[in-house]
Amino acid sequence: MVIEARKGVCMMPMISADEMDEGNLTRRSPVPDADTAFRQSLFDALADDEGAAFWQGVYGQPIHNYPDTKVGPDGKLEQMTEEEYTAYVRRRMWEKSQEGHEEIRQAKAKERREQQRVKEQEQHDRRKRNKRTADSSNSKYDRDIFDFDHRHATRSNEKAWNIRWRDYLQAWQNLDTVASKTNTSVSPNDVPTKPPPSLKTLLSWPNLSNSASDINASELKSFFQHCPPSSTLTSTSSSAPSILLATLKQERIRWHPDKIQHRYGRLGIEIDTKTLARVTAVFQIVDELWIREKEKENEAHGLKDS
């Protein structure tokens, strides 16, 4: 009997023809199982470059270049046992084999199909729930509940706009008051003892959030559309377009950058460049909205007259 070996590592025995005679098989030492044989070959390959090259030729891929550490329960690297390392290397070699690649590909494809099935089922269930909701909404009870919630939301929304508009007008009154006090408290020959009030901190921006970052045509138009009718409006019509047009006309005057500089700058209010640029942006938007609303109202009056 011939045993192939390298450096004492047992391989599967090669039995000669003479030894195959029935009844004449000599008693041999037990052949190591596959796990033991692979473990011996692995650590032989780790021993030196010659062993690494030899077993790479046997298995068709290197077996000596895998790390022997793992992440422990505390998150730190720790040494694998010989059994753990042997199982780890065999698994990685299998993953790199063609059979391993194919099985992994099939497993991923199966997972994607399952995810798609779950997604389609969820969409189907959602459509069924929406249909049941739509059907049930035809009942009087559901309609009453919807109407109540809608009225409550409308009242809450109107209250929020009214409070915001009140604060907006109050801020302009406060600005006028501060400017008046600043102008009368300091004479031209006095040396100021504290910095003058800043327009940036006194202005209230015409949007629901009172934020300079939300200055755009949509926010400003919504703000002025929701403002409550005021006795100071010059329009005699109660129609919404006329109220909006009259409001825009007043705000166009209020936000004119030259008027703000002349009215507040000369009274001692500090107006920085960035704030003035934002004031100009508000004026331009209000001016454009005023022009559009005026054209709409002129067209409406033209249609009525004809």
Rosetta blueprint (number, residue, H / E / L):
1 M L
2 V E
3 I L
4 E L
5 A E
6 R E
7 K L
8 G L
9 V E
10 C E
11 M L
12 M L
13 P L
14 M E
15 I L
16 S L
17 A L
18 D H
19 E H
20 M H
21 D L
22 E L
23 G L
24 N L
25 L L
26 T L
27 R L
28 R L
29 S L
30 P L
31 V L
32 P L
33 D L
34 A H
35 D H
36 T H
37 A H
38 F H
39 R H
40 Q H
41 S H
42 L H
43 F H
44 D H
45 A H
46 L H
47 A H
48 D L
49 D H
50 E H
51 G H
52 A H
53 A H
54 F H
55 W H
56 Q H
57 G H
58 V H
59 Y H
60 G L
61 Q L
62 P L
63 I L
64 H L
65 N L
66 Y L
67 P L
68 D L
69 T E
70 K E
71 V E
72 G L
73 P L
74 D L
75 G L
76 K L
77 L E
78 E E
79 Q E
80 M L
81 T L
82 E H
83 E H
84 E H
85 Y H
86 T H
87 A H
88 Y H
89 V H
90 R H
91 R H
92 R H
93 M H
94 W H
95 E H
96 K H
97 S L
98 Q H
99 E H
100 G H
101 H H
102 E H
103 E H
104 I H
105 R H
106 Q H
107 A H
108 K H
109 A H
110 K H
111 E H
112 R H
113 R H
114 E H
115 Q H
116 Q H
117 R H
118 V H
119 K H
120 E H
121 Q H
122 E H
123 Q H
124 H H
125 D H
126 R H
127 R H
128 K H
129 R H
130 N H
131 K H
132 R H
133 T H
134 A H
135 D H
136 S H
137 S L
138 N L
139 S L
140 K H
141 Y H
142 D H
143 R H
144 D H
145 I H
146 F H
147 D H
148 F H
149 D H
150 H H
151 R H
152 H H
153 A H
154 T H
155 R H
156 S H
157 N H
158 E H
159 K H
160 A H
161 W H
162 N H
163 I H
164 R H
165 W H
166 R H
167 D H
168 Y H
169 L H
170 Q H
171 A H
172 W H
173 Q H
174 N H
175 L H
176 D H
177 T H
178 V H
179 A H
180 S H
181 K H
182 T H
183 N H
184 T H
185 S H
186 V L
187 S L
188 P L
189 N L
190 D L
191 V L
192 P L
193 T L
194 K L
195 P L
196 P L
197 P L
198 S E
199 L H
200 K H
201 T H
202 L H
203 L L
204 S L
205 W L
206 P L
207 N L
208 L L
209 S L
210 N L
211 S L
212 A H
213 S H
214 D H
215 I L
216 N L
217 A H
218 S H
219 E H
220 L H
221 K H
222 S H
223 F H
224 F H
225 Q H
226 H L
227 C L
228 P L
229 P L
230 S L
231 S L
232 T L
233 L L
234 T L
235 S L
236 T L
237 S L
238 S L
239 S L
240 A H
241 P H
242 S H
243 I H
244 L H
245 L H
246 A H
247 T H
248 L H
249 K H
250 Q H
251 E H
252 R H
253 I H
254 R H
255 W L
256 H L
257 P H
258 D H
259 K H
260 I H
261 Q H
262 H H
263 R H
264 Y H
265 G H
266 R L
267 L L
268 G L
269 I L
270 E E
271 I L
272 D L
273 T H
274 K H
275 T H
276 L H
277 A H
278 R H
279 V H
280 T H
281 A H
282 V H
283 F H
284 Q H
285 I H
286 V H
287 D H
288 E H
289 L H
290 W H
291 I H
292 R H
293 E H
294 K H
295 E H
296 K H
297 E H
298 N H
299 E H
300 A H
301 H H
302 G H
303 L H
304 K H
305 D H
306 S L
